[in-house]
C-alpha cells in the first residue's frame, strides 16, 4: 500500500493535493481502493457545486460495495475527472494518478486540519 508523503489525507480515505493555483485535487487513497476491490462505477460532483467540509459529494462503487466520497474542505467544485467516470478501473490501477474532482477552497487554511502521511498511516494501522 502506498501513502505518498507529499499529499494530505482525510480519516474517510480521501487524498488531497494542493496545486500551484490554490485549487485542491481530490481522489480516494490506495488503501480505500484495495478495500473496495474492482471499481465498476464512479460518480463525481457537478462543476460549480458548493460543498461543505465532510459533505458526501461523490460515489465509488466496486464489485464488493458502494462508498461515499467526502469533500475534505469547504469550497466550489471546479473540475471533475471524466476519465474515471468512463473507466472506473483506472482508480484500481493507480489511485493517486486518477483523481476524482478539484475544489477551490473557501479557506486555504482548512488544509492544515488534514492528516499528513504519518497521521493517515496511523489511521490505516488502527483499522
Secondary structure as the mmCIF struct_conf table of DSSP 4:
data_model
#
loop_
_struct_conf.conf_type_id
_struct_conf.id
_struct_conf.beg_label_comp_id
_struct_conf.beg_label_asym_id
_struct_conf.beg_label_seq_id
_struct_conf.end_label_comp_id
_struct_conf.end_label_asym_id
_struct_conf.end_label_seq_id
TURN_TY1_P TURN_TY1_P1 UNK A 5 UNK A 6
BEND BEND1 UNK A 7 UNK A 7
STRN STRN1 UNK A 8 UNK A 9
TURN_TY1_P TURN_TY1_P2 UNK A 11 UNK A 12
BEND BEND2 UNK A 13 UNK A 13
STRN STRN2 UNK A 14 UNK A 18
TURN_TY1_P TURN_TY1_P3 UNK A 20 UNK A 21
BEND BEND3 UNK A 22 UNK A 22
STRN STRN3 UNK A 23 UNK A 28
HELX_RH_AL_P HELX_RH_AL_P1 UNK A 30 UNK A 36
BEND BEND4 UNK A 38 UNK A 38
STRN STRN4 UNK A 39 UNK A 43
HELX_LH_PP_P HELX_LH_PP_P1 UNK A 44 UNK A 46
TURN_TY1_P TURN_TY1_P4 UNK A 47 UNK A 48
STRN STRN5 UNK A 50 UNK A 51
TURN_TY1_P TURN_TY1_P5 UNK A 53 UNK A 54
STRN STRN6 UNK A 56 UNK A 62
BEND BEND5 UNK A 63 UNK A 64
STRN STRN7 UNK A 66 UNK A 70
BEND BEND6 UNK A 72 UNK A 74
STRN STRN8 UNK A 75 UNK A 80
HELX_RH_AL_P HELX_RH_AL_P2 UNK A 82 UNK A 86
TURN_TY1_P TURN_TY1_P6 UNK A 88 UNK A 88
HELX_RH_AL_P HELX_RH_AL_P3 UNK A 89 UNK A 93
TURN_TY1_P TURN_TY1_P7 UNK A 95 UNK A 97
BEND BEND7 UNK A 98 UNK A 98
STRN STRN9 UNK A 101 UNK A 105
BEND BEND8 UNK A 106 UNK A 106
HELX_RH_3T_P HELX_RH_3T_P1 UNK A 108 UNK A 113
BEND BEND9 UNK A 114 UNK A 114
STRN STRN10 UNK A 115 UNK A 115
HELX_RH_AL_P HELX_RH_AL_P4 UNK A 117 UNK A 126
#
